[in-house]
Amino acid sequence: SNNNPYASFGATLARDEEQNLWSTPHDVTHTEADDDRVLYNMIVVRNQLDKDSEEWQKLNYDIYTLRQTRKEVRSRWKHILEDLGFQKEADSLLSVTKLSIISDSQNMSKARDILLKLSEETNIFPTSWELSERYLFVVDRLIALDAADEFFKMASAVYPKRPGGDRLDEGPRALQS
């Protein structure tokens, strides 16, 4: 075994860079949720393939698509938070780390209900989106700020559920037209 404390330094940096679990490398809001592991596993499999292969290209596209979808969902949440008057606080409200906690355990049930209602009754998440634990923390913060109901109302107005499809790019522009 190698006792050099710096032996794995480059490997650690490369691993941190590759995890890129939410949107950008070294994202401080990273949390190890199920959807993070799915993305990480896709990256690991892709990195074991030949870059010129069709499988590598397909996985690379799927990884890119997943990252873009996550960015768009986060952007939707930020847009609503800013419209509710949380311009300066939007990024911190959306920041979830491994150290994040639910502010009040009694809010957990209400936060889950609101998150489920957001996914079922609005288009803030794509149809194929599996609910992320990350947004449970955000809803908990909104409950603590007494803004969860207003957030839901705004999400319903800006991202109404449309039967038969939900394009990520239809949000605010569709409302303006």
N, C-alpha and C positions, 0 to 999 in steps of 0.2 A: 504494500500500500504506500501511496505517496503522501509524505507529511508536509508537502509544500502547501501553505494556506492559500496560495494564489493559483493553484493548478486548475481549479474549476471556474475561475473568474470569468473567462471568456465564454465558457459554456453557460454559465448562469445568465450573463448578459444576453446571449443569443436566445436562451429559453424565455427570458422576460420579454424580449422583443417579439418572439414568435407567438407568445400567448395572446397578446393584443386582444384581450377578451371582450372589450366593449367597443372601442372605436379607434383609439390611437395607442401606439406603443407607450408603455409605462403609465397607463391610465391609472391615476390614483384612486379612482372610484371602483376599481376591480373588486369583485366579490366572487367567490367560487360557488356559483349556483349551477344547477343542472344544465342550463343553456350555455354556460361558460365551458363546461366539460365537453359538450357536443362540439363546440367550435374548436376547442383545443385538440380534441381527437381528430377532427377533420384536418387540422394543420399538421399533426403528427403523421397521419397517413399520407398526406400530400408530400411531405418532406422525404418520405421513403421512396417516392416514385421518381422516375426519370422525367426531368423537366420538359423533354420533347414529346412525352407520351400524351395520348388523348385523355387518359384518366387524370393525369396531373392537371391538364388544362381545365377539365370539368370540375375537379375539386377546387382549383384556384378560383374559378368563376363562382362556385357555390359559397366559398369563404367570403369573397368580395361582396356577393349579394346579401349574405347574412349580416355582414358588417354595415353595409349601406342601409339595410332595413332597420337595424338597431339605431343608427344615427338618425334616421327619419323619425322613429318612434320617440327618441329623446327630444328631437327638435319639436315635435308636436306637443309634448308635455311642457317644454320650456316656453313655447309660444303661448299656451294657455296660462301658465304661471305669470308670465309677463303681462298678459292682458288683465289678470286679476290684481295687478299692482305689485307683484313681486319681482320687479325688474332687477334689483340688486341682489335679491336672495335666490333667484331661480337656479343658478348653478349649484349653490350650496344645498338647496332643497333636493336637487336631483343627485347629489353626491352620496353614494353608498359605498362603504368600505367593509372589509372583514370585521371591523370594530363597531359597525353600526348596530344600534339596539332599538328595539321597539320602545317608544317613550312610556307607554302605559299598557300593561298586559291586557287591561280591559278593552283597549282599543283594537286588539288583534282581530276579533271577530268582525267588528264594524269595518275595519280596513279591508279584510278579505271580501266582505259583502260588496263594498264600494268598488273594489278592483274587479270583481266578477261582473258587477253591473256595468262598469266601463267597457269591459270586453264584449259583453253581450248586447248592450244597447247603444254603443257608439262605434265609430270607426277609428278610434285613436290607436288601436292595434290592428295589424293586418289579420285577415281571417285565419291564416295558418299559425299565428303567433301563439306560443304556449306562454301562459302567464308567468312573468318573471318575479322572483322574490324581491328583486331590486325595487320594483314599483310598489310592493307592499310597504316597504319602509317609507317611500315617498308619500303614500296615502296616509300612513300613520302620522307623519309630520303635518300633513294638511289637516287631519282631524285635530291635532294638538293646537293648530292655529285657527281652528273653527272655520276652515276654508274648504273642506272636502265637498260639501254639498254644492257650493258655488263652482268648484272645479268641475264637478259632474255636469252641472247645468251648462257651463261654458263648453265642455267637451261635446255634449249632446248637440249644441248649436253649431259649433265649428266643424265637428266630425260626425255628422249624423249617420246612423246605420243605413246603408243603401242595399236593398235587395239585389242579389245577383252579382255582387262584386265590390271590391274595395281597392282602388288604385291608391298607392301611397301619395301620388302627386295631386290628388284631387282636393286636399284639405282646404287651406285658407283661400286659395284662388277660386275654388268652386263657390265659396261663400260670397266672394266679392262680385262674381258675375251675375 
